[in-house]
Amino acid sequence: MSAALENVPRGESELPEVTSLAGAVRAWTMLDGEMQGEAVLTPERPVEMDDGEPVAAFSGEAIRALAERLPK
């Protein structure tokens, strides 16, 4: 699944980076704390979480929870 990592400065551009969901989550883990707090991860389609609720966008600790689920 692809995903966009938004609200992350890239030089003089604010264009979201579109990559795989895992790639976007890993890129988020490399950001400093302030940028992690501002970033928004938007998958191409909602992701069903443990409680069965589909989530259309993730930020902050929700992205960290996704990162913890990725294979090492």
N, C-alpha and C positions, 0 to 999 in steps of 0.2 A: 504494500500500500504506500502511496506517496503522501507526503505531508509538506506543509510550508511552515518555516520558522520565521515569524513576523516580529516587527518592532525591534530588530537587531541592526544597528548601524553597520553598513558595509562600505567603508570609505565615505564618499559623498552621496551614496545611494541608500534608500530605505526599502529597496525592493526585497520582498521575501525570498528566502532561499527555498527552492523546491527540491526535495530529495526523497529518499525512502523514509518511512516513519522512524525506523531504527537510526538512520543517519542523522535525522533532525534531532532526535533525542540525544544522541551522542554529541552532536555539535553544541547543544544546549549545556551539557555538562562541562564543556570547556570554557563557557562564558564566565566572567566575573559575577559576583553576587548581585550587583545592581542591574546588570544586563539580564541576568536570569530572572529577576523580579519583573522586568518589563516585557520579556519575551512572551509570545503567544504561539502555541503549536496548533496548527489546524490540519487534521488529517483529511484526505480526500472524501472520506465518508465517516459518519460517527462510529466511535469505538464503543462496544458494549463492555462495561466494567463489571466487577464482581457482583454488584447489586442488580445487574440486569439493565441498568439505565444506560442508554446510548449517550455518549459525550461527543459534542461537535468541535470543541476547542479546549485546550489545556493551558494552564499557566502555573508558574511557581511550583508549589509542592506537588501538584498533580503531574507535572512533567517529571519531577524527581521520582514519583511513584512508578511511572512508566520506565524510567531508567533502571530502577531496581529490578524490573521484570526482564530486562534484556539479558540474553546469555552473555557470560563473561568471555 
